[in-house]
């Protein structure tokens, strides 16, 4: 895998490389079904949170935040690095 030297700490940074679909299917086949379903649902909830930015959609945003937290709990129990975050959560 290619690396780019980090300017700050001297540690190499990994460059994100897209993986082929066949490799993604192979990786997915090694995970339990409930974890895959939680990952898909968490991605969907994170996307929905990004859509709910106005005060009128605050209730829907809170519901999606609860869904994201629930699915992240399942993902973290399997592997803590699988947690999905929503970077555009409006307060």
Beta strands, then each sheet from edge to edge (+ up, - down):
strand 1: 3-5
strand 2: 12-14
sheet 1: 1+ 2-
end
